[in-house]
Amino acid sequence: MPMHPYAIDVAAGTGADPTGFRARKLRPEHLTAATVVLTATRRQRSLCTALAPGALNRTFTLRQFARLAAAAEPPKDPAAGRCGRRSRRPPAPGGGCNPPPPTRTTA
């Protein structure tokens, strides 16, 4: 299935070439490998955590995540608050918070 037109616009806006990208079915390993999983609805969150119970503590609805982010205090040490610092993934090249563009997958 091809990408949704909105997703194409978003990918193109990041500099990624959306040609050849395809939607794929969500699998447990996608969720367990993710640092954070954001969903639009509570039902989607429930489906994700049923599919991968190990992702429960890092799966949020957008509203939940926004409330948590708004309540969070900035780090005392600015260097300690950099993206990727506590992540299982290495920091983005150049030390920034932007992840690399998505990679192409085949259906």
C-alpha positions as CSV (number, residue, x, y, z in Angstrom):
1,M,0.0,0.0,0.0
2,P,1.5,3.4,-0.9
3,M,2.0,6.1,1.6
4,H,-0.8,8.4,2.6
5,P,-0.5,11.8,0.7
6,Y,-0.1,13.6,4.1
7,A,2.8,11.3,5.0
8,I,4.4,11.9,1.6
9,D,4.2,15.7,2.3
10,V,5.8,15.2,5.8
11,A,8.5,12.9,4.5
12,A,9.3,15.3,1.7
13,G,9.4,18.2,4.2
14,T,12.2,16.4,6.1
15,G,14.3,16.0,2.9
16,A,13.5,12.3,2.5
17,D,12.5,11.0,-0.9
18,P,9.1,9.3,-0.4
19,T,9.4,7.4,-3.7
20,G,9.3,3.7,-3.1
21,F,8.1,3.9,0.5
22,R,5.2,1.6,1.4
23,A,2.9,1.3,4.4
24,R,3.5,-1.9,6.4
25,K,1.6,-3.8,9.0
26,L,2.6,-3.0,12.6
27,R,4.6,-5.8,14.1
28,P,5.6,-6.4,17.8
29,E,9.3,-5.9,16.9
30,H,8.5,-2.4,15.7
31,L,7.1,-1.5,19.1
32,T,9.8,-3.2,21.2
33,A,12.6,-1.5,19.2
34,A,11.0,2.0,19.6
35,T,12.2,4.4,22.3
36,V,8.8,6.0,22.5
37,V,5.5,5.0,20.8
38,L,2.9,7.7,20.3
39,T,-0.7,6.9,19.3
40,A,-3.7,9.1,18.4
41,T,-6.2,7.3,20.6
42,R,-6.5,5.2,23.7
43,R,-7.7,2.3,21.6
44,Q,-4.6,2.4,19.4
45,R,-2.5,2.5,22.6
46,S,-4.3,-0.5,23.9
47,L,-3.8,-2.4,20.6
48,C,0.0,-1.5,20.7
49,T,0.5,-2.7,24.2
50,A,-1.5,-5.9,23.6
51,L,0.8,-6.6,20.6
52,A,3.9,-5.8,22.6
53,P,3.4,-5.7,26.4
54,G,7.0,-4.8,26.9
55,A,6.4,-1.4,25.3
56,L,3.7,-0.5,27.9
57,N,5.9,2.0,29.9
58,R,6.9,3.9,26.7
59,T,3.6,3.9,24.8
60,F,1.5,7.0,25.2
61,T,-1.4,8.8,23.5
62,L,-0.5,12.2,22.1
63,R,-2.5,13.8,24.9
64,Q,-0.8,11.8,27.6
65,F,2.6,12.7,26.2
66,A,1.8,16.4,25.9
67,R,0.7,16.5,29.6
68,L,3.8,14.7,30.7
69,A,6.1,16.9,28.6
70,A,4.4,20.1,29.9
71,A,4.8,18.9,33.5
72,A,8.5,17.9,33.0
73,E,11.1,20.2,34.4
74,P,14.1,21.2,32.2
75,P,17.3,19.4,33.2
76,K,19.6,21.1,35.6
77,D,22.5,20.3,33.3
78,P,21.6,21.3,29.7
79,A,24.1,18.7,28.3
80,A,22.2,15.9,30.2
81,G,18.9,16.8,28.5
82,R,20.1,16.2,24.9
83,C,18.0,13.9,22.8
84,G,19.2,10.3,22.7
85,R,21.2,10.6,26.0
86,R,19.2,7.9,27.7
87,S,18.1,6.3,24.5
88,R,19.1,2.8,23.4
89,R,19.9,4.4,20.1
90,P,23.0,6.4,19.5
91,P,22.6,10.2,19.2
92,A,21.9,11.6,15.8
93,P,25.0,12.6,13.8
94,G,26.2,16.0,14.8
95,G,24.7,15.6,18.3
96,G,21.3,17.0,17.2
97,C,17.8,15.6,18.1
98,N,16.7,15.0,14.5
99,P,16.6,11.3,13.6
100,P,17.9,10.2,10.2
101,P,15.3,10.0,7.4
102,P,13.4,6.7,7.3
103,T,14.8,3.9,5.2
104,R,13.1,2.3,2.3
105,T,11.4,-1.0,2.9
106,T,9.9,-3.4,0.4
107,A,6.4,-4.8,0.9
